[in-house]
């Protein structure tokens, strides 16, 4: 069951935004796809945006493109950061804290998907879990105090794919050494992100902190997420979806994360995204939050494991 009552039949659209001057937003994976489009939307309303990307060349090109569109005064910058490398995340967090005095929202947009064969990160994690979950878990922890001081937000960008795997966490084999499957591993990584977000909500509330946490998904958006690392069948299936018009634009895919970063009076214990056919596209609003996502035992165990694996011991 979905709901668009808050925003009407057309759902949330960027026209709802007022001036965001004096606001500062951080976005991971922002030099292409939905992250780049979210950057565009935020810049168009006067915000400051810092992109956290691993590729400096592509980031410089993205900054150049954005300044050509919005003028040289557009307040956009980037910090090099690789979500697959804990040391890189720690260095980037230090750079961010020197660069910005406040963080109105950290948008955890960067991701990898459907990696055909098992790959490991620099720290020995299965790559999709390492990038999508552990990387963002560490980043959010390192920047949390600045976000809290700013009365800011954390926006976790998940995926409808979280429903298409085990619907729990495979704690006895987190790297999937025994039964690796591209889609099931991706599903677990996106479920882990959601469980992190909702457990963080619990901890924020208990500690009386000033951070709001939201979860969304982009629907089926025509981005570069399905890359050469995916197997041939996955790439062909995605190409067919795009050709048939079942995938919406990357710009529309950015609407949910921008909404969660800016819109007032949103529910936190909720799941936002497109609400049309199979949630591929359509009006952006509140979707169905599945009960298995909120399994208290699994959420607690995952949090403890994530602290251990990332050596990020939160103080809340």
Secondary structure as UniProt FT lines:
FT   TURN            5..7
FT   TURN            9..10
FT   HELIX           14..16
FT   TURN            21..22
FT   STRAND          24..28
FT   HELIX           33..44
FT   TURN            45..46
FT   STRAND          48..53
FT   HELIX           56..70
FT   TURN            72..73
FT   STRAND          76..80
FT   TURN            83..84
FT   HELIX           86..99
FT   STRAND          105..108
FT   TURN            122..123
FT   HELIX           127..129
FT   HELIX           130..135
FT   HELIX           136..149
FT   TURN            150..151
FT   STRAND          153..158
FT   HELIX           160..163
FT   HELIX           171..173
FT   TURN            174..175
FT   TURN            177..179
FT   HELIX           182..207
FT   STRAND          212..217
FT   TURN            228..229
FT   HELIX           232..243
FT   TURN            244..245
FT   HELIX           250..262
FT   STRAND          272..274
FT   HELIX           277..279
FT   STRAND          284..286
FT   HELIX           291..294
FT   HELIX           296..310
//
